[in-house]
Amino acid sequence: MAGYSGKSLGDKLGLKAGMKVYFKNLPEEVQKELKEHIKEIKIVKTVKGPLDYLHVFEKETKELKKQFPKLVENLAEKGMIWISWPKGSSKVPTDLNENIVREIGLELGIVDVKVCAVSEIWSGLKFYKRKNNIPYIKSYNCSLIYSEKSGWKTK
């Protein structure tokens, strides 16, 4: 199990019994870690929504940019998307990193809420749909929310 949490990987990723789930390029070592959770979820082979949980393992920005819009389009209202990319320390060739993944997601109108060490090789970023499609800016010092009535405010 990657990281130091006492939680299982499936719990860290938010997998719950009965969820309708899509995986793409699921690495064998991650599949083994998720073994118990996989028994309790419904895995689908195509991105046809609404889906509760979508998790894509990708190495190339170009490929992620092609796939990401369809993931968002088929995401259930309270569902989540995880995008995983090889860690820099893994030595797996990639042009992705956390900032690139975040930027692609934000451009599509979803917001990142969590980062996770999925395995020794993979990192992941979790995305949700924004509530009421409200613009949201997150920085290290504060968060800003926009309202047509009152403009930008810190949260």
PASEBA-1860 file (N, C-alpha, C; in nm, 3 decimals):
! residues 155
1> MAGYSGKS> 0.084/-0.118/0.000/0.000/0.000/0.000/0.088/0.124/0.000 ~ 0.065/0.214/-0.098/0.143/0.337/-0.106/0.104/0.431/0.006 ~ 0.200/0.511/0.051/0.171/0.609/0.155/0.181/0.550/0.293 ~ 0.135/0.626/0.391/0.151/0.586/0.530/0.018/0.574/0.603 ~ -0.093/0.597/0.536/-0.224/0.591/0.599/-0.259/0.447/0.634 ~ -0.336/0.429/0.740/-0.384/0.297/0.777/-0.500/0.252/0.691 ~ -0.553/0.341/0.607/-0.666/0.308/0.521/-0.620/0.225/0.401 ~ -0.712/0.143/0.351/-0.682/0.069/0.228/-0.683/0.166/0.110
9> LGDKLGLK> -0.623/0.126/0.000/-0.620/0.211/-0.118/-0.762/0.242/-0.167 ~ -0.848/0.141/-0.168/-0.986/0.162/-0.212/-1.059/0.265/-0.128 ~ -1.034/0.264/0.004/-1.095/0.364/0.092/-1.039/0.503/0.062 ~ -0.907/0.512/0.042/-0.845/0.642/0.011/-0.900/0.699/-0.120 ~ -0.929/0.611/-0.214/-0.980/0.655/-0.344/-1.130/0.679/-0.344 ~ -1.199/0.640/-0.237/-1.343/0.665/-0.227/-1.431/0.560/-0.292 ~ -1.378/0.442/-0.319/-1.460/0.334/-0.377/-1.557/0.281/-0.273 ~ -1.685/0.267/-0.315/-1.788/0.216/-0.224/-1.871/0.110/-0.296
17> AGMKVYFK> -1.924/0.018/-0.218/-2.006/-0.090/-0.272/-2.120/-0.032/-0.357 ~ -2.145/-0.097/-0.470/-2.255/-0.059/-0.557/-2.223/0.050/-0.658 ~ -2.106/0.109/-0.648/-2.070/0.215/-0.743/-2.056/0.160/-0.885 ~ -2.092/0.243/-0.982/-2.071/0.213/-1.123/-1.938/0.277/-1.161 ~ -1.838/0.193/-1.198/-1.698/0.236/-1.206/-1.638/0.205/-1.343 ~ -1.555/0.299/-1.390/-1.479/0.280/-1.514/-1.331/0.297/-1.484 ~ -1.250/0.200/-1.526/-1.104/0.210/-1.516/-1.045/0.206/-1.656 ~ -0.940/0.283/-1.678/-0.865/0.272/-1.803/-0.718/0.256/-1.769
25> NLPEEVQK> -0.655/0.158/-1.831/-0.512/0.130/-1.811/-0.479/0.097/-1.666 ~ -0.569/0.028/-1.597/-0.549/-0.006/-1.456/-0.427/-0.097/-1.441 ~ -0.321/-0.049/-1.374/-0.201/-0.132/-1.357/-0.228/-0.253/-1.267 ~ -0.159/-0.361/-1.296/-0.178/-0.486/-1.221/-0.156/-0.466/-1.071 ~ -0.052/-0.390/-1.033/-0.024/-0.373/-0.889/-0.135/-0.296/-0.819 ~ -0.201/-0.205/-0.890/-0.313/-0.130/-0.831/-0.436/-0.220/-0.824 ~ -0.458/-0.298/-0.928/-0.571/-0.391/-0.928/-0.562/-0.486/-0.809 ~ -0.443/-0.535/-0.778/-0.424/-0.624/-0.662/-0.460/-0.554/-0.532
33> ELKEHIKE> -0.420/-0.427/-0.519/-0.451/-0.349/-0.398/-0.601/-0.327/-0.382 ~ -0.672/-0.320/-0.494/-0.815/-0.292/-0.492/-0.901/-0.418/-0.492 ~ -0.838/-0.534/-0.481/-0.905/-0.664/-0.495/-1.037/-0.672/-0.417 ~ -1.035/-0.638/-0.290/-1.156/-0.650/-0.207/-1.266/-0.553/-0.252 ~ -1.228/-0.433/-0.290/-1.327/-0.335/-0.334/-1.386/-0.372/-0.470 ~ -1.304/-0.431/-0.557/-1.350/-0.466/-0.691/-1.465/-0.566/-0.686 ~ -1.468/-0.649/-0.583/-1.577/-0.746/-0.567/-1.711/-0.678/-0.542 ~ -1.709/-0.555/-0.489/-1.831/-0.488/-0.444/-1.882/-0.379/-0.539
41> IKIVKTVK> -1.811/-0.355/-0.649/-1.850/-0.249/-0.740/-1.888/-0.307/-0.876 ~ -1.954/-0.225/-0.958/-1.989/-0.268/-1.093/-1.894/-0.199/-1.190 ~ -1.804/-0.275/-1.250/-1.707/-0.219/-1.344/-1.766/-0.223/-1.484 ~ -1.763/-0.108/-1.552/-1.811/-0.099/-1.690/-1.691/-0.085/-1.783 ~ -1.708/-0.127/-1.907/-1.596/-0.127/-2.002/-1.593/-0.004/-2.091 ~ -1.703/0.071/-2.094/-1.708/0.191/-2.177/-1.750/0.311/-2.092 ~ -1.712/0.428/-2.139/-1.747/0.551/-2.069/-1.885/0.594/-2.115 ~ -1.986/0.540/-2.049/-2.126/0.574/-2.077/-2.191/0.600/-1.943
49> GPLDYLHV> -2.231/0.724/-1.923/-2.277/0.766/-1.790/-2.424/0.753/-1.769 ~ -2.462/0.797/-1.651/-2.377/0.859/-1.549/-2.296/0.754/-1.471 ~ -2.169/0.786/-1.449/-2.079/0.697/-1.376/-2.040/0.761/-1.243 ~ -2.030/0.678/-1.139/-1.996/0.727/-1.005/-1.847/0.752/-0.987 ~ -1.767/0.674/-1.059/-1.623/0.676/-1.036/-1.553/0.642/-1.167 ~ -1.464/0.729/-1.210/-1.384/0.704/-1.330/-1.238/0.722/-1.290 ~ -1.153/0.628/-1.329/-1.011/0.637/-1.293/-0.928/0.599/-1.415 ~ -0.852/0.697/-1.464/-0.768/0.679/-1.582/-0.622/0.690/-1.542
57> FEKETKEL> -0.543/0.594/-1.586/-0.398/0.594/-1.566/-0.337/0.631/-1.700 ~ -0.268/0.744/-1.705/-0.218/0.795/-1.832/-0.075/0.847/-1.818 ~ -0.001/0.838/-1.930/0.138/0.885/-1.933/0.157/1.007/-2.023 ~ 0.061/1.032/-2.114/0.078/1.137/-2.214/-0.029/1.245/-2.205 ~ 0.015/1.369/-2.206/-0.076/1.484/-2.201/-0.174/1.479/-2.318 ~ -0.122/1.452/-2.438/-0.206/1.448/-2.558/-0.322/1.350/-2.542 ~ -0.293/1.231/-2.491/-0.397/1.129/-2.472/-0.497/1.172/-2.365 ~ -0.447/1.229/-2.256/-0.536/1.273/-2.149/-0.631/1.382/-2.199
65> KKQFPKLV> -0.579/1.476/-2.276/-0.663/1.583/-2.330/-0.773/1.528/-2.421 ~ -0.745/1.420/-2.491/-0.846/1.356/-2.577/-0.956/1.290/-2.493 ~ -0.918/1.224/-2.383/-1.011/1.144/-2.303/-1.092/1.225/-2.203 ~ -1.029/1.326/-2.144/-1.086/1.395/-2.028/-1.227/1.452/-2.053 ~ -1.255/1.518/-2.168/-1.389/1.572/-2.188/-1.499/1.466/-2.179 ~ -1.473/1.348/-2.234/-1.573/1.240/-2.229/-1.594/1.191/-2.086 ~ -1.487/1.190/-2.006/-1.500/1.151/-1.865/-1.592/1.247/-1.792 ~ -1.569/1.377/-1.811/-1.650/1.479/-1.744/-1.795/1.470/-1.790
73> ENLAEKGM> -1.815/1.451/-1.919/-1.948/1.442/-1.978/-2.029/1.326/-1.918 ~ -1.964/1.219/-1.879/-2.033/1.100/-1.829/-2.024/1.082/-1.677 ~ -1.982/1.186/-1.608/-1.969/1.183/-1.462/-2.104/1.209/-1.397 ~ -2.143/1.122/-1.303/-2.266/1.143/-1.225/-2.252/1.273/-1.145 ~ -2.365/1.332/-1.111/-2.364/1.461/-1.040/-2.274/1.460/-0.917 ~ -2.276/1.353/-0.840/-2.193/1.346/-0.720/-2.078/1.246/-0.737 ~ -2.043/1.218/-0.861/-1.936/1.124/-0.889/-1.799/1.189/-0.880 ~ -1.696/1.107/-0.904/-1.558/1.156/-0.898/-1.475/1.099/-1.012
81> IWISWPKG> -1.377/1.177/-1.052/-1.281/1.135/-1.153/-1.144/1.137/-1.089 ~ -1.071/1.027/-1.103/-0.930/1.021/-1.061/-0.846/1.012/-1.187 ~ -0.745/1.096/-1.195/-0.648/1.088/-1.304/-0.514/1.056/-1.239 ~ -0.452/0.947/-1.283/-0.321/0.907/-1.230/-0.215/0.917/-1.338 ~ -0.096/0.955/-1.297/0.020/0.970/-1.385/0.142/0.915/-1.313 ~ 0.245/0.874/-1.385/0.365/0.822/-1.319/0.437/0.931/-1.239 ~ 0.476/0.896/-1.118/0.554/0.989/-1.034/0.687/1.015/-1.103 ~ 0.743/1.131/-1.079/0.875/1.164/-1.133/0.981/1.067/-1.087
89> SSKVPTDL> 0.968/1.019/-0.964/1.067/0.926/-0.908/1.055/0.785/-0.964 ~ 0.947/0.758/-1.040/0.924/0.622/-1.092/1.013/0.589/-1.212 ~ 1.067/0.689/-1.277/1.149/0.672/-1.397/1.069/0.621/-1.517 ~ 0.935/0.620/-1.505/0.850/0.584/-1.618/0.839/0.709/-1.706 ~ 0.865/0.697/-1.836/0.859/0.814/-1.924/0.718/0.874/-1.927 ~ 0.708/1.004/-1.902/0.580/1.074/-1.903/0.603/1.222/-1.925 ~ 0.503/1.289/-1.982/0.510/1.434/-1.989/0.402/1.497/-1.900 ~ 0.339/1.414/-1.815/0.236/1.461/-1.723/0.294/1.486/-1.584
97> NENIVREI> 0.232/1.578/-1.513/0.260/1.599/-1.371/0.133/1.656/-1.308 ~ 0.135/1.676/-1.178/0.016/1.722/-1.105/-0.038/1.853/-1.162 ~ 0.048/1.947/-1.192/0.002/2.078/-1.242/-0.065/2.068/-1.378 ~ -0.011/1.986/-1.466/-0.071/1.969/-1.599/-0.208/1.903/-1.587 ~ -0.217/1.797/-1.506/-0.345/1.727/-1.487/-0.448/1.824/-1.429 ~ -0.410/1.900/-1.327/-0.501/1.996/-1.264/-0.550/2.099/-1.367 ~ -0.459/2.153/-1.445/-0.494/2.255/-1.544/-0.595/2.202/-1.646 ~ -0.575/2.081/-1.693/-0.668/2.021/-1.790/-0.806/2.007/-1.727
105> GLELGIVD> -0.812/1.958/-1.603/-0.940/1.942/-1.535/-1.011/2.075/-1.512 ~ -0.938/2.174/-1.465/-0.998/2.306/-1.439/-1.053/2.368/-1.566 ~ -0.983/2.349/-1.678/-1.031/2.401/-1.807/-1.164/2.339/-1.846 ~ -1.191/2.219/-1.796/-1.316/2.149/-1.829/-1.426/2.176/-1.726 ~ -1.398/2.264/-1.629/-1.502/2.304/-1.534/-1.516/2.217/-1.412 ~ -1.419/2.130/-1.386/-1.424/2.050/-1.264/-1.311/2.098/-1.172 ~ -1.318/2.059/-1.046/-1.221/2.109/-0.948/-1.151/1.992/-0.880 ~ -1.020/2.008/-0.856/-0.945/1.903/-0.787/-0.960/1.922/-0.637
113> VKVCAVSE> -0.975/1.808/-0.567/-0.999/1.815/-0.422/-0.903/1.730/-0.340 ~ -0.825/1.643/-0.406/-0.739/1.553/-0.329/-0.629/1.498/-0.418 ~ -0.512/1.480/-0.359/-0.402/1.412/-0.429/-0.368/1.288/-0.348 ~ -0.326/1.182/-0.416/-0.303/1.054/-0.347/-0.186/0.980/-0.411 ~ -0.105/0.916/-0.327/-0.004/0.822/-0.376/-0.077/0.691/-0.401 ~ -0.109/0.663/-0.526/-0.187/0.545/-0.561/-0.102/0.419/-0.547 ~ 0.024/0.428/-0.588/0.118/0.316/-0.574/0.259/0.374/-0.570 ~ 0.357/0.287/-0.571/0.496/0.335/-0.574/0.526/0.406/-0.706
121> IWSGLKFY> 0.449/0.375/-0.809/0.471/0.432/-0.942/0.375/0.547/-0.973 ~ 0.250/0.537/-0.928/0.144/0.629/-0.970/0.100/0.726/-0.862 ~ 0.082/0.853/-0.902/0.014/0.954/-0.821/-0.123/0.975/-0.881 ~ -0.215/1.029/-0.803/-0.349/1.054/-0.856/-0.406/1.184/-0.805 ~ -0.492/1.245/-0.887/-0.561/1.367/-0.851/-0.711/1.342/-0.867 ~ -0.787/1.376/-0.763/-0.932/1.352/-0.761/-1.005/1.480/-0.798 ~ -1.105/1.467/-0.886/-1.186/1.580/-0.931/-1.334/1.555/-0.903 ~ -1.405/1.663/-0.875/-1.552/1.665/-0.863/-1.606/1.773/-0.955
129> KRKNNIPY> -1.737/1.765/-0.983/-1.803/1.876/-1.050/-1.816/1.989/-0.949 ~ -1.803/2.111/-0.996/-1.823/2.227/-0.909/-1.970/2.237/-0.873 ~ -1.998/2.277/-0.750/-2.137/2.297/-0.709/-2.191/2.419/-0.781 ~ -2.307/2.406/-0.841/-2.376/2.514/-0.911/-2.289/2.582/-1.016 ~ -2.188/2.513/-1.065/-2.098/2.566/-1.168/-2.037/2.701/-1.130 ~ -2.012/2.721/-1.001/-1.954/2.845/-0.951/-1.805/2.847/-0.981 ~ -1.755/2.955/-1.041/-1.610/2.964/-1.062/-1.536/2.958/-0.929 ~ -1.423/2.893/-0.928/-1.349/2.870/-0.804/-1.200/2.881/-0.832
137> IKSYNCSL> -1.131/2.958/-0.752/-0.986/2.970/-0.765/-0.924/2.928/-0.633 ~ -0.830/2.836/-0.639/-0.766/2.786/-0.518/-0.619/2.828/-0.522 ~ -0.573/2.884/-0.413/-0.431/2.917/-0.403/-0.380/2.865/-0.270 ~ -0.252/2.879/-0.246/-0.196/2.828/-0.122/-0.245/2.906/0.000 ~ -0.281/3.033/-0.017/-0.317/3.115/0.098/-0.467/3.128/0.121 ~ -0.546/3.121/0.015/-0.690/3.136/0.033/-0.761/3.078/-0.088 ~ -0.892/3.069/-0.077/-0.975/3.026/-0.188/-1.071/3.139/-0.221 ~ -1.098/3.158/-0.348/-1.190/3.263/-0.392/-1.310/3.199/-0.458
145> IYSEKSGW> -1.428/3.255/-0.428/-1.551/3.210/-0.491/-1.617/3.332/-0.554 ~ -1.675/3.315/-0.673/-1.738/3.426/-0.743/-1.889/3.414/-0.734 ~ -1.953/3.526/-0.706/-2.098/3.535/-0.706/-2.135/3.656/-0.791 ~ -2.234/3.642/-0.880/-2.273/3.755/-0.964/-2.323/3.871/-0.880 ~ -2.381/3.840/-0.766/-2.436/3.942/-0.677/-2.327/4.022/-0.607 ~ -2.225/3.953/-0.555/-2.126/4.021/-0.472/-1.983/4.014/-0.525 ~ -1.960/3.951/-0.640/-1.825/3.943/-0.696/-1.740/3.839/-0.628 ~ -1.609/3.857/-0.633/-1.514/3.760/-0.575/-1.504/3.779/-0.425
153> KTK> -1.505/3.668/-0.352/-1.490/3.671/-0.206/-1.398/3.558/-0.164 ~ -1.326/3.578/-0.053/-1.243/3.470/0.000/-1.331/3.374/0.078 ~ -1.290/3.250/0.076/-1.366/3.145/0.145/-1.290/3.103/0.268
END
